[in-house]
Amino acid sequence: MRSTFTATRFSFLAAAALSSAACGGAQPATSGDVACVETPAVPPSAATTPAGPDAKATSPNTKDGPVTPPRLEGPPQLVQKLLAATTCELDAGFLDQGCPSLAAWMEHDFTDADFVRATVPMLLTLLDTDDEKAHQVAGATFAIISCDEAIDAAVAARLIAATRKPFHSLVLSALGVCLAEVPVEQHGLSAEFGALVSHPSVSLREAIVGSRFPASQSPWAYEQRLRFLGDESVKVQQEALRTLGVWKPTPALCALLRDHLPKTDHLRGAAQAAAASSTCPGLRDEAVTSMSKHLAEAKLYGNEFGDDFANAVGSICRSKDTPPPLKKKAFTIAKTLTDEKVSGTNVRRTATRQLAICDPVAAKPVLQSLAKDKLQEIRDQASQQLTALDKPTPKAP
């Protein structure tokens, strides 16, 4: 069950709006600083058949003239609200986030199993239409709905079939987020799901492998992750490695993560992030040592992998199992990554957010200095952290 759905509401729509503003509505923006170019392919880090290029097809345009509402089967109130959301106008090619009908639809509890069972078949029906607005409403919902045990085998098969249609990359990405949570092995759909490893859409592959809520950590699921680690896309490889860090430790997994720590290629940041979030014995200590050695590079090439370093520090310091001496070392890394000479505002902002998590006392003077930084984003983040530090700790009852 996805526990952070409330924090991700409208994430699909926000990505769409950012994409439209930055890239003329042509493609989604990358994480971090906005970029409108595909990451070049590199030799895979594991032996496997590489996937094809990202699918460039978009959803069919809405036909001219009035659109006949699709026939949806479900609870009348849900049907009414969902159809109302599909009447919202497009703004620069994407759904208008200020539309009241869309906002009303997004107020549902997307973790409720009964809601999921009733809604997912209706969303798939929307995807069967030629209405671009219906596609985007379905995509926005798939991006945040909890697609786990509430999805039966028949609906799961329809979800997989939907990925074969030429939807916009954001819709395919949302389908991938949903599918990653579906227990496909239990439904006898392992082969069909496994075929998605070579799906032509990078967005879909990245969404599937990037899920922090995998339906299974079985040996079969682990093998699929290894196949993604051999993807031709840099981003898919990186996500495959990062997310393996949250899997239950096994000798094979711990060996794989440890082997990647010395990497100096495009996986170096993801390797640190995976090791930092892993519970493999001793791996977090090794990650801190490794990051300390590469701090100069992280400062210089911040946008390339520095954000992984900053997030890795947060993973280490948030863990209740991390001893204080290791947190202090992690604090030093975070402090270094807040330096104004670091390449990449996102890296500095992320590192600023980790300071108080690692060492609240040592963080305060650093944050006070950062609150006077020349960049507004850094000043704002530092001020937020200072405000949180100054809040009195609630007394235990």
LINUR-V458817 format. One line per field, one symbol per residue. ss: DSSP state (@ for helix, = for strand, . for the rest). phi: phi as a letter, one per 30 degrees, with the letter a starting at -180 (. if undefined). burial: + if it has 9 or more other ideal C-beta (glycine too) atoms within 8 Angstrom, else -. A space follows every 50 residues. Layout:
ss = ???
phi = ???
burial = ???
//
This chain:
ss = ....@@@@..@@@@@@@@@@@@@........................... .........................@@@@@@@@@@....==..==....@ @@@@@.......@@@@@@@@@@@@@@@....@@@@@@@@@@@........ ..@@@@@@@@@@......@@@@@@@@@@@..........@@@@@@@@@.. .@@@@@@@@.........@@@@@@@@@@@....@@@@@@@@@@@...... @@@@@@@@@@.......@@@@@@@@@@.....@@@@@@@@@@@.@@@@@@ .@@@@@@@@@@@@@@@@@.....@@@@@@@@@@@@@@.......@@@@@@ @@@@@@@@.@@@@@@@@@@@.....@@@@@@@@@@@@@@@.......
phi = .dccdddceiddddddddddddbiidaddddiddbbbddddbedcbdadd dddddcdcddddddidcdeddccleeddedddddddcdddchjbedddde ddddddddddcddddddddeeddddddddccddddddddddddbddcbdd cdddddddddddddcddeedddddddedddcdddddcicddddedddcdd ddddddddddddbddbbdeddddddddddcdddeddeddededddcdddb edddddddddedebcdcdddddddddcdcdeidddddddddddcdddddd ceddadddddddeddddddddddeedddddeddddddceddddjdddddd deddedddaedddedddddddcddcdddeddddddddddddddeddd
burial = -+--+-----++++++++++--+----+++-----------+-+---+-+ +--++---+--+----+--+-+-+---++-++++++-+-++--++++-+- ++++++-+-++-+-+++++++++++++-+-++++++++++++++++++-+ +---++++++-++---+++++++++++++++++++-+-++-+++-++-+- +++++++++++-++++---+++-++++++++++++++++++++++-+-+- --++-+++-++----+++++++++++++-+--++-+++-+++-++--++- +++-+++++++++++++----+---++++++++++++++--+++++++++ ++++++-++--+++-+++-++-+-+--++-+++-++--+--------
//
